[in-house]
Amino acid sequence: ISKAAQTASEQLNVQATQARDNAAKAGLKILEVAKEDADAGFAAMRDLLAAKSPLEAFDVSTKYWRGRLEARIAQA
């Protein structure tokens, strides 16, 4: 019984460590995605404000949303 309890305890420790490591990796990935989104948003806003015509502004907006969609597909 003691050996089984020790083995179970070791396995729980290993699983807890793996869960913690995976949660940390997921958190870092979420931060990376948020930074990428913020950077893309600021770049698009800069380009939108620099647009010389409504057509150019529309093009900037379209490129931004297409890029975000492609990024989401790649992340999925």
N, CA, C and O atoms as a MOPAC input file, in Angstrom:
PM7 MOZYME 1SCF
protein

 N      0.83300 1    -1.18800 1     0.00000 1
 C      0.00000 1     0.00000 1     0.00000 1
 C      0.88000 1     1.25700 1     0.00000 1
 O      0.59500 1     2.23000 1    -0.69800 1
 N      1.94000 1     1.21500 1     0.78500 1
 C      2.84400 1     2.36200 1     0.87200 1
 C      3.49800 1     2.63000 1    -0.48700 1
 O      3.61100 1     3.77900 1    -0.91400 1
 N      3.91800 1     1.57500 1    -1.15000 1
 C      4.55700 1     1.72300 1    -2.46600 1
 C      3.57000 1     2.30500 1    -3.47900 1
 O      3.93800 1     3.17400 1    -4.27000 1
 N      2.32800 1     1.83700 1    -3.46100 1
 C      1.29900 1     2.33600 1    -4.37500 1
 C      1.00600 1     3.80800 1    -4.09900 1
 O      0.84800 1     4.59500 1    -5.03200 1
 N      0.93500 1     4.17900 1    -2.83100 1
 C      0.68600 1     5.57500 1    -2.47300 1
 C      1.84800 1     6.45400 1    -2.91600 1
 O      1.63400 1     7.56900 1    -3.39300 1
 N      3.06600 1     5.96900 1    -2.76500 1
 C      4.24200 1     6.73400 1    -3.18500 1
 C      4.25000 1     6.91800 1    -4.70400 1
 O      4.53300 1     8.00700 1    -5.20200 1
 N      3.93900 1     5.85300 1    -5.42800 1
 C      3.88600 1     5.92100 1    -6.89400 1
 C      2.80100 1     6.90400 1    -7.34500 1
 O      3.02200 1     7.72000 1    -8.24000 1
 N      1.63500 1     6.81500 1    -6.71400 1
 C      0.54600 1     7.73300 1    -7.06300 1
 C      0.93200 1     9.17600 1    -6.76500 1
 O      0.62200 1    10.08000 1    -7.54100 1
 N      1.60100 1     9.38800 1    -5.65400 1
 C      2.04700 1    10.73700 1    -5.28800 1
 C      3.05900 1    11.26900 1    -6.29800 1
 O      2.99200 1    12.43700 1    -6.68000 1
 N      3.98100 1    10.44000 1    -6.72900 1
 C      4.97300 1    10.85100 1    -7.72300 1
 C      4.30200 1    11.19400 1    -9.05500 1
 O      4.66400 1    12.17300 1    -9.70900 1
 N      3.33000 1    10.38200 1    -9.44500 1
 C      2.62400 1    10.63500 1   -10.70200 1
 C      1.82400 1    11.93600 1   -10.62800 1
 O      1.77000 1    12.69500 1   -11.59600 1
 N      1.21300 1    12.18300 1    -9.48900 1
 C      0.47600 1    13.43400 1    -9.32100 1
 C      1.41700 1    14.63800 1    -9.39500 1
 O      1.07600 1    15.66200 1    -9.98800 1
 N      2.58500 1    14.51300 1    -8.80000 1
 C      3.56600 1    15.59400 1    -8.86100 1
 C      4.01200 1    15.85600 1   -10.29500 1
 O      4.13500 1    17.00600 1   -10.71500 1
 N      4.25200 1    14.78600 1   -11.03700 1
 C      4.66400 1    14.92100 1   -12.43800 1
 C      3.55000 1    15.58700 1   -13.24900 1
 O      3.80800 1    16.48500 1   -14.05000 1
 N      2.32000 1    15.14300 1   -13.03600 1
 C      1.20000 1    15.71700 1   -13.77700 1
 C      0.96700 1    17.17500 1   -13.39700 1
 O      0.65100 1    17.99500 1   -14.25900 1
 N      1.11800 1    17.50500 1   -12.12600 1
 C      0.95600 1    18.89100 1   -11.68900 1
 C      2.03100 1    19.77600 1   -12.31000 1
 O      1.75200 1    20.90000 1   -12.72800 1
 N      3.25100 1    19.27100 1   -12.36800 1
 C      4.34400 1    20.02000 1   -12.98200 1
 C      4.08000 1    20.23500 1   -14.47400 1
 O      4.29000 1    21.33100 1   -14.99300 1
 N      3.62600 1    19.20000 1   -15.15200 1
 C      3.31700 1    19.31800 1   -16.57900 1
 C      2.17100 1    20.30100 1   -16.80700 1
 O      2.20800 1    21.09900 1   -17.74400 1
 N      1.15900 1    20.24000 1   -15.95300 1
 C      0.02100 1    21.15400 1   -16.08700 1
 C      0.47600 1    22.60000 1   -15.88200 1
 O      0.05600 1    23.49600 1   -16.61400 1
 N      1.33100 1    22.82200 1   -14.89200 1
 C      1.84500 1    24.17400 1   -14.63200 1
 C      2.66100 1    24.67400 1   -15.82400 1
 O      2.49800 1    25.81300 1   -16.26000 1
 N      3.53300 1    23.82200 1   -16.34400 1
 C      4.36800 1    24.20800 1   -17.48600 1
 C      3.51700 1    24.51200 1   -18.72300 1
 O      3.76700 1    25.48400 1   -19.43600 1
 N      2.51400 1    23.67100 1   -18.96400 1
 C      1.64400 1    23.89400 1   -20.11900 1
 C      0.80100 1    25.15500 1   -19.94900 1
 O      0.55400 1    25.86800 1   -20.92200 1
 N      0.36100 1    25.43300 1   -18.73400 1
 C     -0.39900 1    26.65800 1   -18.48300 1
 C      0.49300 1    27.88000 1   -18.70500 1
 O      0.04000 1    28.89000 1   -19.24500 1
 N      1.73300 1    27.79200 1   -18.29900 1
 C      2.67000 1    28.90400 1   -18.51700 1
 C      2.90500 1    29.11700 1   -20.00900 1
 O      2.93200 1    30.25600 1   -20.47600 1
 N      3.07500 1    28.03500 1   -20.75700 1
 C      3.26400 1    28.14600 1   -22.20600 1
 C      2.03400 1    28.76100 1   -22.86900 1
 O      2.15600 1    29.60800 1   -23.75400 1
 N      0.84600 1    28.32900 1   -22.43500 1
 C     -0.38900 1    28.87100 1   -23.00300 1
 C     -0.51500 1    30.35800 1   -22.68100 1
 O     -0.91200 1    31.15000 1   -23.53500 1
 N     -0.18100 1    30.72900 1   -21.46700 1
 C     -0.23400 1    32.13700 1   -21.08300 1
 C      0.71000 1    32.98700 1   -21.89800 1
 O      0.35700 1    34.09000 1   -22.31500 1
 N      1.91000 1    32.48200 1   -22.12900 1
 C      2.88300 1    33.21400 1   -22.94700 1
 C      2.39500 1    33.34200 1   -24.39100 1
 O      2.58900 1    34.37900 1   -25.02600 1
 N      1.77200 1    32.29900 1   -24.89600 1
 C      1.25500 1    32.34500 1   -26.26500 1
 C      0.12600 1    33.37000 1   -26.36600 1
 O      0.03500 1    34.10200 1   -27.35200 1
 N     -0.72400 1    33.42200 1   -25.35300 1
 C     -1.81100 1    34.39900 1   -25.34300 1
 C     -1.24800 1    35.82000 1   -25.33900 1
 O     -1.75200 1    36.69500 1   -26.04300 1
 N     -0.20500 1    36.04200 1   -24.54900 1
 C      0.42800 1    37.35900 1   -24.52100 1
 C      1.05800 1    37.69800 1   -25.86700 1
 O      0.99300 1    38.83900 1   -26.32300 1
 N      1.66400 1    36.70500 1   -26.49300 1
 C      2.28100 1    36.90400 1   -27.80900 1
 C      1.22300 1    37.29400 1   -28.84200 1
 O      1.43700 1    38.19900 1   -29.64900 1
 N      0.09200 1    36.61000 1   -28.81000 1
 C     -1.00100 1    36.91300 1   -29.74300 1
 C     -1.55800 1    38.31000 1   -29.46800 1
 O     -1.84500 1    39.06000 1   -30.40100 1
 N     -1.71000 1    38.65600 1   -28.19400 1
 C     -2.22700 1    39.98800 1   -27.85200 1
 C     -1.26800 1    41.08500 1   -28.33300 1
 O     -1.71000 1    42.11800 1   -28.83600 1
 N      0.02500 1    40.86300 1   -28.17800 1
 C      1.01500 1    41.84400 1   -28.64100 1
 C      0.95800 1    41.97800 1   -30.16200 1
 O      1.00200 1    43.08400 1   -30.70100 1
 N      0.86200 1    40.84700 1   -30.83500 1
 C      0.77500 1    40.86900 1   -32.29700 1
 C     -0.47600 1    41.62500 1   -32.74700 1
 O     -0.41800 1    42.41600 1   -33.68900 1
 N     -1.59900 1    41.38600 1   -32.08100 1
 C     -2.83800 1    42.09100 1   -32.41400 1
 C     -2.70000 1    43.59200 1   -32.17500 1
 O     -3.11600 1    44.40000 1   -33.00400 1
 N     -2.11800 1    43.95400 1   -31.04900 1
 C     -1.94700 1    45.37600 1   -30.73600 1
 C     -1.02400 1    46.05000 1   -31.74700 1
 O     -1.31100 1    47.14900 1   -32.22200 1
 N      0.07800 1    45.39100 1   -32.07000 1
 C      1.00800 1    45.95900 1   -33.05500 1
 C      0.33500 1    46.13600 1   -34.41400 1
 O      0.49900 1    47.16700 1   -35.06700 1
 N     -0.42000 1    45.12600 1   -34.83300 1
 C     -1.11300 1    45.20500 1   -36.12000 1
 C     -2.17100 1    46.30600 1   -36.09600 1
 O     -2.35000 1    47.02100 1   -37.08200 1
 N     -2.86100 1    46.44100 1   -34.98700 1
 C     -3.87700 1    47.47800 1   -34.86000 1
 C     -3.27300 1    48.87700 1   -34.92700 1
 O     -3.79800 1    49.75500 1   -35.61200 1
 N     -2.16400 1    49.08000 1   -34.21100 1
 C     -1.50700 1    50.38800 1   -34.25800 1
 C     -0.96600 1    50.70100 1   -35.65100 1
 O     -1.06200 1    51.83500 1   -36.11900 1
 N     -0.40500 1    49.70200 1   -36.30300 1
 C      0.11700 1    49.91100 1   -37.65800 1
 C     -1.02300 1    50.25400 1   -38.61900 1
 O     -0.88700 1    51.14000 1   -39.46400 1
 N     -2.13400 1    49.55400 1   -38.48500 1
 C     -3.27300 1    49.82600 1   -39.36200 1
 C     -3.83600 1    51.21800 1   -39.09800 1
 O     -4.20100 1    51.93000 1   -40.03300 1
 N     -3.90700 1    51.60500 1   -37.83400 1
 C     -4.41900 1    52.94000 1   -37.50900 1
 C     -3.49000 1    54.02400 1   -38.06800 1
 O     -3.95300 1    55.03500 1   -38.59600 1
 N     -2.18300 1    53.80300 1   -37.94600 1
 C     -1.21400 1    54.75100 1   -38.50300 1
 C     -1.41200 1    54.87900 1   -40.01400 1
 O     -1.44400 1    55.98600 1   -40.55000 1
 N     -1.54200 1    53.74400 1   -40.69400 1
 C     -1.73600 1    53.76000 1   -42.14500 1
 C     -3.08700 1    54.37200 1   -42.52400 1
 O     -3.20000 1    55.06900 1   -43.53200 1
 N     -4.10000 1    54.10600 1   -41.71200 1
 C     -5.42100 1    54.65700 1   -41.97600 1
 C     -5.41500 1    56.17900 1   -41.86000 1
 O     -6.01700 1    56.87300 1   -42.68000 1
 N     -4.74100 1    56.68700 1   -40.85000 1
 C     -4.66300 1    58.13900 1   -40.67400 1
 C     -3.81600 1    58.80800 1   -41.75600 1
 O     -3.98600 1    59.99400 1   -42.03900 1
 N     -2.90200 1    58.04100 1   -42.36200 1
 C     -2.05700 1    58.58900 1   -43.42100 1
 C     -2.68200 1    58.43700 1   -44.80600 1
 O     -2.12100 1    58.90400 1   -45.79700 1
 N     -3.83500 1    57.78700 1   -44.87500 1
 C     -4.48500 1    57.55300 1   -46.16900 1
 C     -4.86600 1    58.88200 1   -46.82200 1
 O     -5.32300 1    59.81100 1   -46.15600 1
 N     -4.67200 1    58.94800 1   -48.11200 1
 C     -4.93000 1    60.17400 1   -48.86400 1
 C     -6.33500 1    60.22000 1   -49.46900 1
 O     -6.80700 1    61.27900 1   -49.88200 1
 N     -6.99300 1    59.06400 1   -49.51300 1
 C     -8.32900 1    59.01600 1   -50.10600 1
 C     -9.16300 1    57.95500 1   -49.38700 1
 O     -8.61100 1    57.09100 1   -48.70700 1
 N    -10.47200 1    58.01500 1   -49.53000 1
 C    -11.32600 1    56.98200 1   -48.93700 1
 C    -11.01500 1    55.58400 1   -49.49100 1
 O    -11.10900 1    54.58900 1   -48.77100 1
 N    -10.65200 1    55.52200 1   -50.75000 1
 C    -10.30600 1    54.22700 1   -51.34700 1
 C     -9.05400 1    53.64300 1   -50.69700 1
 O     -8.99100 1    52.44600 1   -50.41400 1
 N     -8.06800 1    54.49100 1   -50.46400 1
 C     -6.84700 1    54.03000 1   -49.80100 1
 C     -7.14800 1    53.60800 1   -48.35800 1
 O     -6.59200 1    52.62000 1   -47.87700 1
 N     -8.00900 1    54.33400 1   -47.67600 1
 C     -8.40100 1    53.97800 1   -46.31200 1
 C     -9.12600 1    52.63700 1   -46.29900 1
 O     -8.89900 1    51.80800 1   -45.41800 1
 N     -9.99700 1    52.43100 1   -47.28000 1
 C    -10.69800 1    51.15500 1   -47.38900 1
 C     -9.71700 1    50.01500 1   -47.62900 1
 O     -9.86300 1    48.93500 1   -47.05800 1
 N     -8.72000 1    50.25700 1   -48.47200 1
 C     -7.69600 1    49.25100 1   -48.76300 1
 C     -6.90800 1    48.89300 1   -47.49500 1
 O     -6.62400 1    47.72300 1   -47.24100 1
 N     -6.56300 1    49.90500 1   -46.71300 1
 C     -5.84000 1    49.67100 1   -45.45600 1
 C     -6.69500 1    48.81400 1   -44.52100 1
 O     -6.20500 1    47.85700 1   -43.92100 1
 N     -7.96300 1    49.16300 1   -44.40700 1
 C     -8.87200 1    48.41000 1   -43.54200 1
 C     -9.01300 1    46.96300 1   -44.00300 1
 O     -8.98400 1    46.03300 1   -43.19600 1
 N     -9.16400 1    46.79000 1   -45.30300 1
 C     -9.30400 1    45.44000 1   -45.85600 1
 C     -8.05500 1    44.61100 1   -45.59700 1
 O     -8.15200 1    43.44700 1   -45.20700 1
 N     -6.88800 1    45.19900 1   -45.80800 1
 C     -5.63600 1    44.47700 1   -45.55900 1
 C     -5.49800 1    44.10600 1   -44.07800 1
 O     -5.03400 1    43.01700 1   -43.74200 1
 N     -5.90400 1    45.01900 1   -43.20800 1
 C     -5.82200 1    44.75000 1   -41.76500 1
 C     -6.69000 1    43.54700 1   -41.39900 1
 O     -6.21700 1    42.60500 1   -40.76300 1
 N     -7.95800 1    43.58300 1   -41.80200 1
 C     -8.86200 1    42.49700 1   -41.42600 1
 C     -8.48000 1    41.17700 1   -42.08600 1
 O     -8.62700 1    40.11700 1   -41.47700 1
 N     -7.99500 1    41.22700 1   -43.31100 1
 C     -7.54000 1    40.00500 1   -43.97700 1
 C     -6.34400 1    39.42500 1   -43.21700 1
 O     -6.26600 1    38.21700 1   -42.99300 1
 N     -5.42000 1    40.29400 1   -42.82600 1
 C     -4.25600 1    39.85000 1   -42.06100 1
 C     -4.63300 1    39.24300 1   -40.72900 1
 O     -4.05300 1    38.23800 1   -40.31800 1
 N     -5.60600 1    39.84400 1   -40.04300 1
 C     -6.04700 1    39.31200 1   -38.75000 1
 C     -6.70600 1    37.94700 1   -38.93700 1
 O     -6.49100 1    37.03300 1   -38.14100 1
 N     -7.51500 1    37.81700 1   -40.00200 1
 C     -8.16500 1    36.53800 1   -40.26100 1
 C     -7.13600 1    35.45300 1   -40.56700 1
 O     -7.22700 1    34.34100 1   -40.04700 1
 N     -6.16500 1    35.77600 1   -41.40300 1
 C     -5.12100 1    34.81200 1   -41.73400 1
 C     -4.31100 1    34.43000 1   -40.48500 1
 O     -3.91700 1    33.27400 1   -40.32800 1
 N     -4.06900 1    35.39900 1   -39.60900 1
 C     -3.34300 1    35.11200 1   -38.36900 1
 C     -4.15700 1    34.17100 1   -37.48000 1
 O     -3.60600 1    33.24400 1   -36.88700 1
 N     -5.46500 1    34.41000 1   -37.39000 1
 C     -6.31600 1    33.52700 1   -36.56900 1
 C     -6.33900 1    32.09900 1   -37.11900 1
 O     -6.29200 1    31.12700 1   -36.36500 1
 N     -6.41100 1    31.99600 1   -38.43300 1
 C     -6.40200 1    30.66200 1   -39.04400 1
 C     -5.08200 1    29.95700 1   -38.76400 1
 O     -5.06600 1    28.77100 1   -38.43500 1
 N     -3.99300 1    30.67200 1   -38.88900 1
 C     -2.66800 1    30.08900 1   -38.62100 1
 C     -2.53800 1    29.68400 1   -37.14700 1
 O     -1.96300 1    28.64200 1   -36.83300 1
 N     -3.07200 1    30.51000 1   -36.25600 1
 C     -2.98200 1    30.20900 1   -34.82400 1
 C     -3.83800 1    29.00800 1   -34.46000 1
 O     -3.48500 1    28.23100 1   -33.57200 1
 N     -4.95700 1    28.85800 1   -35.14300 1
 C     -5.85400 1    27.72700 1   -34.84900 1
 C     -5.18900 1    26.43500 1   -35.27000 1
 O     -5.77000 1    25.36100 1   -35.11200 1

